[in-house]
Structure formats: structure tokens, C-alpha cells
């Protein structure tokens, strides 16, 4: 979905970062050029555009709370946990009983950029997962979508450049993962699942479509997926970047 800006300063602030006197477009802005049919379907289902924006805004706030709590846990701090997200945070603790995540100071929410290809982004976690060093991206979504391949390939591509990351990375970047953290209720009768996010309820039917559901308490869940085919994904990201540049040529010329 396209955004419109009144000034070049608005565009620069919304779509990128100023680093060492040079402006870099943001990875998430670039990836937004790719069509998202599920998002369009969500807007089509909404009561009106304002309602859709409200759900999106609330969902983003909930996602930020989960990210902040996870960040504090990884820093060995005591997070402030809103009861609204307790099941998701419990799921993250469950994840840590199965997989080992090792980080050093400063490797959470790390800004990275590519002088070669001119883009920048923020890595959720840069460190080891089960002894392998790479990029861990945390998502609070109902699934692991293919768009995430583009985003994480960009982070990995930037970090694979010799400069300015030689001092940051104690070893070569070899892997990238998506850690999905979510929460939902399960029908005790038919197995249907109800997910409430941003004030919006969505039910996936179980084996009995006529069931009068009896919902469980809200349960957290986690899913870890290692992403393969970096080169293919990175080339697709660079292609998306070129399309994004074409779409925003007016502003880029002013910059």
C-alpha cells in the first residue's frame, strides 16, 4: 500500500535513516513494495478504513510490548509484562528451554546498513542460536510469511560486507531464523482456534463447523524456522529495492 508525503523531509523520516551524513532507505520500507494479498483481504473485510487502521495500530502496540519484554529477558533484565501478553512471553520462556540463544552486549535491536547497496535496517537479535551465529528476527504473527525471507536476507547481506562490520561480528554470519511468538485460544470440543489481536477476533474452524465453541484460556505458542536460499532471497530483495526506487524516484532525486 502506497504512502504519500508532503515534503522530502517527511519521506526521509518515514522511509529511512541518516547515518554518518548519508541517507539510507529502510529495509521494511523497501519490502513494502511487494504486494500483500492477505493484507488487502484484511482491509476488504474491515467495517471501514478507519476500523482497519485502528486494528493495525493496536496490533503494532501489542507486538511492540512483546518485543520489548523479550529484549529485556535476553538482556537478563526483569521485563514489565502486561497481562495482555503474558501467554506470549510464557511461550518465549518455553522456547528458551528448547533452544539456546547467546548474545553479547549491544547485539539486540542493532542498526545495520549496506554502503555497497545503500539500505539500512534494524536486526532484532544478532548472536548464536544453538551454537550457530546469525540473524534472529522475531515476529508476532499467525504464520511465517515469505516476505520475511526478503527482510532477513537484507540484514544478512549487509552484515556480510567487510565494512563496517568486521569489528562487530566475532564470526561470519552464516544463518538466519524467524522466531514466531503468538497466542490464541483453542476450542475444547472441536479444536478450532481463536486469535485476538488488535481487538479483532479471528476463528479458524476445527473439525466441526457447527460447534458451539468452548474456549480454553489464552495459550502462547512459538515456532522457530531457519531460512535457506540466502542468495536467491537477497537477489529478490535487491530487485524489490529497484522497483521501490522507481516508485519513489521523485523523492530520491530531491535527496
Residue frames as qw, qx, qy, qz and C-alpha x, y, z in Angstrom:
[[0.000, 0.888, 0.459, 0.000, 0.00, 0.00, 0.00],
 [0.457, 0.449, -0.003, 0.768, 1.49, 3.29, -1.11],
 [0.323, -0.708, -0.353, 0.519, 2.13, 6.21, 1.21],
 [0.327, 0.754, 0.204, 0.532, 2.10, 9.85, 0.21],
 [0.534, -0.430, -0.231, 0.690, 4.30, 12.54, 1.69],
 [0.121, 0.964, 0.220, -0.092, 4.06, 16.32, 1.70],
 [0.059, 0.914, -0.398, -0.055, 7.80, 17.08, 1.80],
 [0.702, 0.406, -0.566, 0.150, 11.06, 15.33, 1.12],
 [0.079, -0.434, 0.690, -0.574, 11.81, 15.58, 4.82],
 [0.785, -0.096, 0.295, -0.537, 8.62, 13.63, 5.58],
 [0.901, 0.314, -0.274, -0.116, 9.70, 10.96, 3.11],
 [0.417, 0.510, -0.655, 0.370, 13.21, 10.74, 4.55],
 [0.331, -0.357, 0.620, -0.615, 11.97, 10.43, 8.13],
 [0.844, 0.024, 0.223, -0.487, 9.34, 7.83, 7.27],
 [0.928, 0.352, -0.084, -0.087, 11.37, 5.69, 4.91],
 [0.770, 0.369, -0.331, 0.402, 14.98, 5.68, 6.02],
 [0.655, -0.665, -0.080, 0.349, 17.84, 6.58, 8.32],
 [0.286, 0.893, -0.271, 0.218, 20.53, 9.25, 8.23],
 [0.890, -0.366, 0.088, 0.257, 23.83, 7.50, 9.06],
 [0.578, -0.343, 0.258, 0.694, 27.19, 9.31, 9.07],
 [0.096, 0.549, -0.164, -0.814, 25.77, 12.06, 6.89],
 [0.208, 0.097, -0.773, -0.591, 24.31, 9.68, 4.28],
 [0.676, 0.046, 0.268, -0.685, 20.63, 8.77, 3.92],
 [0.051, 0.112, -0.975, -0.185, 19.77, 5.08, 3.57],
 [0.658, -0.174, -0.292, -0.672, 16.31, 3.70, 2.71],
 [0.524, -0.295, 0.666, -0.442, 14.84, 1.41, 5.36],
 [0.010, 0.080, -0.975, -0.208, 14.60, -2.33, 4.64],
 [0.232, 0.439, 0.812, -0.308, 10.97, -2.55, 5.78],
 [0.341, 0.660, 0.040, -0.668, 10.03, 0.37, 3.52],
 [0.198, 0.416, -0.731, -0.504, 11.65, -1.36, 0.56],
 [0.053, 0.092, 0.994, 0.017, 9.93, -4.68, 1.26],
 [0.336, 0.480, 0.536, -0.608, 6.56, -2.91, 1.49],
 [0.336, 0.430, -0.417, -0.727, 6.63, -2.51, -2.31],
 [0.121, 0.008, -0.972, -0.203, 5.79, -6.21, -2.60],
 [0.586, -0.281, -0.323, -0.688, 2.08, -7.00, -2.94],
 [0.073, -0.078, 0.871, -0.479, 0.48, -8.47, 0.20],
 [0.416, -0.277, -0.651, -0.571, -2.80, -10.16, -0.78],
 [0.443, -0.431, -0.742, 0.259, -3.60, -11.16, 2.82],
 [0.150, -0.315, -0.285, 0.893, -3.35, -7.52, 3.91],
 [0.257, -0.030, -0.379, -0.889, -5.63, -6.40, 1.10],
 [0.473, -0.348, -0.776, -0.232, -8.11, -9.09, 2.12],
 [0.334, -0.390, -0.606, 0.607, -7.97, -7.81, 5.71],
 [0.056, 0.213, 0.028, -0.975, -8.82, -4.27, 4.58],
 [0.371, -0.138, -0.613, -0.684, -11.62, -5.59, 2.38],
 [0.467, -0.389, -0.793, 0.052, -13.14, -7.46, 5.34],
 [0.201, -0.196, -0.458, 0.843, -12.96, -4.46, 7.69],
 [0.109, 0.746, 0.596, -0.276, -16.04, -2.43, 8.52],
 [0.315, 0.945, 0.048, 0.074, -14.32, 0.66, 7.14],
 [0.613, 0.534, -0.310, 0.493, -10.83, 2.05, 6.59],
 [0.217, -0.695, 0.369, -0.578, -10.73, 3.75, 9.99],
 [0.886, -0.345, 0.194, -0.241, -11.57, 0.47, 11.76],
 [0.921, 0.259, -0.128, 0.260, -8.82, -1.31, 9.84],
 [0.314, 0.656, -0.360, 0.584, -6.27, 1.32, 10.85],
 [0.541, -0.615, 0.310, -0.483, -7.35, 1.00, 14.49],
 [0.988, -0.128, 0.085, -0.020, -6.81, -2.77, 14.45],
 [0.746, 0.467, -0.201, 0.431, -3.43, -2.32, 12.75],
 [0.005, 0.724, -0.351, 0.593, -2.36, 0.29, 15.30],
 [0.738, -0.499, 0.285, -0.354, -3.43, -1.84, 18.29],
 [0.988, 0.092, -0.023, 0.124, -1.72, -4.90, 16.83],
 [0.525, 0.603, -0.303, 0.519, 1.50, -2.93, 16.42],
 [0.318, -0.688, 0.369, -0.537, 1.33, -1.79, 20.06],
 [0.923, -0.282, 0.198, -0.172, 0.85, -5.37, 21.25],
 [0.885, 0.337, -0.121, 0.299, 3.75, -6.52, 19.07],
 [0.216, 0.715, -0.359, 0.559, 5.97, -3.77, 20.50],
 [0.617, -0.590, 0.332, -0.401, 5.14, -4.83, 24.06],
 [0.992, -0.049, 0.106, 0.044, 6.14, -8.42, 23.26],
 [0.681, 0.545, -0.202, 0.446, 9.36, -7.32, 21.56],
 [0.085, -0.758, 0.360, -0.537, 10.29, -5.07, 24.50],
 [0.803, -0.453, 0.289, -0.258, 9.69, -7.86, 27.03],
 [0.966, 0.163, 0.022, 0.201, 11.74, -10.36, 25.01],
 [0.427, 0.703, -0.274, 0.498, 14.55, -7.83, 24.64],
 [0.381, -0.704, 0.393, -0.453, 14.65, -7.35, 28.42],
 [0.951, -0.216, 0.202, -0.090, 14.70, -11.12, 29.02],
 [0.855, 0.385, -0.080, 0.340, 17.62, -11.57, 26.63],
 [0.212, 0.702, -0.336, 0.591, 19.49, -8.81, 28.48],
 [0.519, -0.195, -0.725, 0.409, 18.87, -10.64, 31.78],
 [0.146, -0.148, 0.237, -0.949, 16.63, -7.82, 32.92],
 [0.154, 0.397, 0.844, -0.325, 13.20, -8.09, 34.52],
 [0.015, -0.268, -0.504, -0.821, 10.62, -7.01, 31.95],
 [0.388, 0.199, 0.395, -0.809, 7.38, -5.21, 32.58],
 [0.038, -0.129, -0.917, -0.375, 4.79, -7.67, 31.32],
 [0.517, 0.001, 0.024, -0.856, 1.26, -6.52, 30.63],
 [0.562, 0.040, 0.777, -0.279, -1.19, -9.33, 31.45],
 [0.686, 0.581, 0.023, -0.439, -2.45, -8.96, 27.89],
 [0.596, 0.608, -0.518, -0.083, 0.78, -10.53, 26.55],
 [0.526, -0.517, 0.640, -0.214, 1.62, -12.95, 29.37],
 [0.922, 0.129, 0.361, -0.056, 0.87, -16.11, 27.32],
 [0.668, 0.710, -0.158, 0.156, 3.21, -14.96, 24.52],
 [0.016, -0.774, 0.567, -0.282, 6.02, -14.27, 26.98],
 [0.762, -0.281, 0.554, -0.184, 5.50, -17.66, 28.61],
 [0.898, 0.421, 0.126, 0.035, 5.85, -19.16, 25.13],
 [0.381, 0.802, -0.398, 0.230, 9.19, -17.35, 24.73],
 [0.411, -0.587, 0.647, -0.262, 10.40, -18.81, 28.03],
 [0.907, 0.067, 0.399, -0.114, 9.31, -22.24, 26.76],
 [0.705, 0.685, -0.151, 0.103, 11.35, -21.61, 23.60],
 [0.057, 0.784, -0.558, 0.266, 14.43, -20.89, 25.72],
 [0.717, -0.343, 0.575, -0.194, 14.11, -24.29, 27.41],
 [0.894, 0.311, 0.317, 0.056, 14.50, -25.96, 24.00],
 [0.646, 0.595, 0.024, 0.478, 16.93, -23.64, 22.18],
 [0.554, -0.536, -0.098, 0.630, 19.96, -21.74, 23.45],
 [0.322, 0.869, 0.140, 0.350, 20.27, -18.09, 22.46],
 [0.641, -0.430, -0.063, 0.633, 23.61, -16.42, 23.22],
 [0.286, 0.873, 0.150, 0.366, 24.14, -12.70, 22.70],
 [0.525, -0.111, -0.235, 0.811, 26.69, -10.10, 23.65],
 [0.043, -0.691, -0.316, 0.649, 26.05, -6.55, 24.80],
 [0.142, 0.571, -0.237, -0.773, 24.74, -4.36, 22.00],
 [0.012, 0.069, -0.870, -0.488, 23.55, -7.15, 19.72],
 [0.136, 0.586, 0.786, -0.141, 19.85, -6.54, 20.29],
 [0.234, 0.915, 0.300, -0.134, 17.99, -4.00, 18.12],
 [0.501, -0.410, 0.350, 0.678, 21.22, -3.43, 16.18],
 [0.453, 0.817, 0.014, -0.357, 21.18, -0.90, 13.34],
 [0.618, -0.142, 0.588, 0.502, 22.97, -2.26, 10.26],
 [0.452, 0.792, 0.018, -0.410, 23.49, -0.79, 6.81],
 [0.790, 0.171, 0.426, 0.407, 24.97, -1.58, 3.43],
 [0.044, -0.709, 0.227, 0.666, 27.21, 1.11, 1.92],
 [0.225, -0.105, 0.801, 0.545, 27.51, -1.06, -1.21],
 [0.007, 0.438, 0.817, 0.375, 23.78, -1.44, -1.93],
 [0.107, -0.195, 0.090, -0.971, 22.51, 1.58, 0.04],
 [0.623, -0.494, -0.418, -0.440, 19.92, 0.32, 2.52],
 [0.026, 0.325, -0.693, 0.643, 19.64, 0.09, 6.30],
 [0.697, -0.397, -0.451, -0.391, 17.62, -1.77, 8.89],
 [0.356, -0.549, 0.555, -0.513, 17.41, -2.92, 12.48],
 [0.573, 0.067, -0.817, -0.024, 18.21, -6.51, 13.46],
 [0.716, -0.585, -0.115, -0.363, 16.17, -7.86, 16.39],
 [0.752, -0.550, 0.357, 0.065, 18.89, -10.23, 17.63],
 [0.598, 0.642, -0.476, 0.060, 22.41, -10.80, 16.37],
 [0.402, -0.557, 0.678, -0.262, 24.01, -13.77, 18.07],
 [0.153, 0.194, -0.962, -0.115, 24.14, -17.53, 18.40],
 [0.807, -0.074, 0.105, -0.576, 21.17, -19.88, 18.24],
 [0.976, -0.086, 0.200, -0.021, 22.13, -23.40, 19.27],
 [0.673, -0.391, 0.393, 0.490, 25.78, -22.60, 18.60],
 [0.503, 0.398, 0.469, 0.608, 25.34, -21.06, 15.12],
 [0.152, -0.466, -0.116, 0.864, 25.91, -17.34, 14.58],
 [0.140, 0.373, 0.635, 0.662, 23.42, -15.28, 12.63],
 [0.246, -0.148, -0.010, -0.958, 20.32, -13.08, 12.49],
 [0.065, -0.397, -0.899, 0.174, 17.24, -13.88, 14.56],
 [0.215, -0.204, -0.177, -0.938, 14.12, -11.95, 13.61],
 [0.080, 0.273, 0.842, -0.459, 11.16, -12.05, 15.99],
 [0.286, -0.207, -0.467, -0.811, 7.62, -11.90, 14.60],
 [0.293, 0.179, 0.711, -0.613, 4.30, -11.73, 16.44],
 [0.498, 0.219, -0.404, -0.735, 2.24, -13.14, 13.60],
 [0.856, 0.008, 0.331, -0.396, -0.10, -16.06, 12.95],
 [0.936, 0.259, 0.174, 0.159, 2.32, -17.56, 10.42],
 [0.439, -0.508, 0.400, 0.624, 5.80, -17.30, 8.92],
 [0.585, 0.760, 0.216, -0.183, 5.29, -15.45, 5.66],
 [0.802, 0.265, 0.193, 0.499, 7.63, -15.45, 2.67],
 [0.127, 0.933, -0.021, 0.335, 8.10, -11.66, 2.90],
 [0.613, -0.749, 0.242, 0.066, 10.29, -12.35, 5.93],
 [0.859, 0.072, 0.253, 0.439, 12.83, -14.02, 3.62],
 [0.407, 0.735, 0.092, 0.535, 13.43, -10.70, 1.86],
 [0.314, -0.905, 0.101, -0.268, 13.77, -8.72, 5.08],
 [0.772, -0.542, 0.300, 0.143, 16.21, -11.10, 6.78],
 [0.807, 0.282, 0.213, 0.473, 18.27, -11.57, 3.60],
 [0.198, 0.874, -0.023, 0.444, 18.82, -7.81, 3.55],
 [0.522, -0.801, 0.267, -0.118, 20.12, -7.81, 7.13],
 [0.881, -0.193, 0.340, 0.265, 22.35, -10.78, 6.41],
 [0.658, 0.587, 0.163, 0.443, 23.59, -9.22, 3.17],
 [0.028, -0.932, 0.151, -0.328, 24.57, -6.01, 4.94],
 [0.656, -0.662, 0.360, -0.040, 26.39, -7.90, 7.69],
 [0.908, 0.085, 0.279, 0.300, 28.34, -9.98, 5.17],
 [0.417, 0.835, -0.097, 0.345, 30.02, -6.84, 3.82],
 [0.696, 0.026, -0.391, 0.602, 33.53, -6.44, 5.24],
 [0.135, -0.024, -0.280, 0.950, 32.94, -2.85, 6.28],
 [0.032, -0.674, 0.474, -0.566, 31.75, -1.57, 8.67],
 [0.851, -0.370, -0.020, -0.372, 31.03, -4.88, 10.44],
 [0.680, 0.310, -0.612, 0.259, 34.42, -6.56, 10.88],
 [0.064, 0.300, -0.648, 0.697, 34.67, -5.41, 14.49],
 [0.644, -0.187, 0.171, -0.722, 31.02, -6.13, 15.32],
 [0.950, 0.035, -0.148, -0.274, 30.77, -9.76, 14.21],
 [0.460, -0.602, 0.652, 0.002, 33.10, -12.10, 16.14],
 [0.445, -0.034, 0.854, 0.268, 32.47, -14.74, 13.46],
 [0.117, -0.006, -0.587, -0.801, 30.94, -14.88, 9.98],
 [0.602, 0.166, 0.293, -0.724, 27.18, -14.55, 9.59],
 [0.010, 0.122, -0.949, -0.291, 26.01, -17.98, 8.49],
 [0.067, -0.425, -0.902, -0.033, 22.35, -18.35, 9.44],
 [0.278, -0.139, 0.052, -0.949, 19.06, -16.50, 9.73],
 [0.118, -0.327, -0.928, 0.133, 15.96, -17.54, 11.60],
 [0.385, -0.437, -0.167, -0.796, 12.41, -16.40, 12.18],
 [0.129, -0.174, -0.857, 0.468, 11.09, -16.87, 15.71],
 [0.359, -0.436, -0.406, -0.718, 7.31, -16.57, 15.68],
 [0.071, -0.149, -0.755, 0.635, 5.66, -15.81, 19.02],
 [0.386, -0.303, -0.387, -0.780, 1.87, -15.75, 19.23],
 [0.169, 0.078, 0.809, -0.558, -1.08, -16.52, 21.49],
 [0.501, -0.109, -0.464, -0.722, -4.59, -17.84, 20.93],
 [0.604, -0.114, 0.583, -0.531, -7.42, -19.88, 22.42],
 [0.217, 0.099, -0.916, -0.324, -8.37, -23.43, 21.45],
 [0.733, -0.190, -0.094, -0.646, -11.89, -24.87, 21.43],
 [0.349, -0.325, 0.838, -0.266, -12.03, -27.76, 23.89],
 [0.759, 0.264, 0.486, -0.345, -14.66, -29.50, 21.77],
 [0.795, 0.576, 0.192, 0.003, -13.58, -29.24, 18.13],
 [0.725, -0.164, 0.219, 0.632, -10.03, -27.91, 18.15],
 [0.307, 0.836, 0.224, 0.396, -10.87, -24.60, 16.45],
 [0.536, -0.201, -0.194, 0.797, -8.51, -21.73, 17.23],
 [0.012, 0.941, 0.309, 0.138, -9.43, -18.15, 18.10],
 [0.559, -0.004, -0.077, 0.825, -6.81, -15.44, 17.78],
 [0.077, -0.945, -0.316, 0.026, -7.49, -12.00, 19.23],
 [0.551, -0.157, 0.076, 0.816, -5.15, -9.23, 18.17],
 [0.048, 0.080, 0.178, 0.980, -5.71, -5.52, 17.92],
 [0.429, 0.197, 0.414, -0.778, -9.20, -6.02, 19.30],
 [0.670, 0.299, -0.375, -0.567, -10.11, -8.25, 16.34],
 [0.676, -0.166, 0.698, -0.167, -11.13, -11.88, 16.72],
 [0.563, 0.427, -0.558, -0.435, -10.38, -14.42, 14.03],
 [0.756, -0.170, 0.578, -0.257, -11.51, -18.04, 14.27],
 [0.353, 0.364, -0.789, -0.347, -10.10, -20.96, 12.31],
 [0.853, -0.140, 0.001, -0.503, -12.65, -23.75, 12.35],
 [0.355, -0.360, 0.860, -0.072, -11.88, -27.17, 13.75],
 [0.018, 0.016, 0.953, 0.304, -13.32, -30.48, 12.62],
 [0.036, 0.613, 0.786, -0.068, -16.92, -29.47, 13.48],
 [0.116, 0.285, 0.205, 0.929, -18.07, -26.29, 11.72],
 [0.449, -0.604, -0.395, -0.527, -21.33, -26.29, 13.69],
 [0.573, -0.216, -0.610, 0.503, -19.62, -26.49, 17.08],
 [0.305, -0.902, -0.111, -0.285, -20.76, -24.25, 19.91],
 [0.572, 0.440, -0.481, 0.497, -17.24, -23.42, 20.97],
 [0.666, -0.740, -0.068, 0.060, -15.92, -23.74, 24.50],
 [0.458, 0.757, -0.315, 0.342, -12.69, -21.79, 24.57],
 [0.776, -0.224, -0.325, 0.491, -9.60, -22.56, 26.62],
 [0.298, -0.844, 0.021, 0.446, -7.58, -19.91, 28.37],
 [0.460, 0.852, -0.241, -0.065, -5.26, -17.93, 26.12],
 [0.889, -0.230, 0.267, 0.292, -2.26, -20.08, 25.25],
 [0.050, 0.823, -0.426, -0.372, 1.11, -18.92, 23.95],
 [0.927, 0.213, 0.266, 0.155, 2.92, -20.67, 21.12],
 [0.102, -0.779, 0.452, 0.422, 6.30, -20.43, 19.41],
 [0.886, 0.383, 0.231, 0.125, 7.79, -21.57, 16.13],
 [0.257, -0.715, 0.450, 0.469, 11.42, -21.34, 15.01],
 [0.827, 0.496, 0.253, 0.080, 12.29, -21.60, 11.32],
 [0.431, -0.464, 0.430, 0.644, 15.74, -21.48, 9.73],
 [0.568, 0.757, 0.079, -0.312, 15.62, -19.76, 6.33],
 [0.701, -0.087, 0.514, 0.486, 17.62, -21.22, 3.47],
 [0.503, 0.567, 0.453, 0.470, 18.50, -19.96, -0.04],
 [0.252, -0.712, -0.115, 0.646, 20.06, -16.66, 1.04],
 [0.239, -0.186, 0.475, 0.826, 21.44, -15.76, -2.39],
 [0.012, 0.469, 0.743, 0.477, 18.07, -16.17, -4.12],
 [0.224, -0.808, -0.514, 0.181, 16.27, -14.17, -1.42],
 [0.319, -0.596, 0.040, 0.736, 18.88, -11.39, -1.46],
 [0.168, 0.050, 0.580, 0.795, 18.66, -11.02, -5.22],
 [0.108, -0.655, -0.699, -0.267, 14.87, -10.79, -4.87],
 [0.302, -0.768, -0.309, 0.473, 15.32, -8.09, -2.20],
 [0.269, -0.360, 0.290, 0.845, 17.61, -6.08, -4.49],
 [0.052, 0.344, 0.702, 0.621, 15.03, -6.40, -7.27],
 [0.219, -0.783, -0.580, 0.049, 12.34, -5.12, -4.88],
 [0.344, -0.616, -0.054, 0.707, 14.67, -2.25, -3.98],
 [0.196, -0.019, 0.498, 0.845, 14.99, -1.29, -7.62],
 [0.112, -0.593, -0.691, -0.397, 11.20, -1.26, -8.00],
 [0.345, -0.765, -0.406, 0.361, 10.89, 0.78, -4.78],
 [0.319, -0.393, 0.173, 0.845, 13.41, 3.28, -6.16],
 [0.066, 0.271, 0.630, 0.725, 11.43, 3.55, -9.40],
 [0.235, -0.717, -0.646, -0.112, 8.21, 4.14, -7.46],
 [0.372, -0.840, -0.204, 0.337, 9.82, 6.83, -5.28],
 [0.626, 0.288, 0.178, 0.703, 12.00, 8.43, -7.94],
 [0.023, -0.863, -0.175, -0.473, 10.52, 11.89, -7.28],
 [0.566, -0.819, 0.081, -0.043, 11.74, 11.94, -3.66],
 [0.854, -0.211, 0.193, 0.434, 15.03, 10.19, -4.29],
 [0.504, 0.568, 0.149, 0.633, 16.02, 12.78, -6.89],
 [0.205, -0.896, 0.005, -0.394, 15.43, 15.53, -4.31],
 [0.782, -0.586, 0.155, 0.145, 17.55, 13.68, -1.74]]
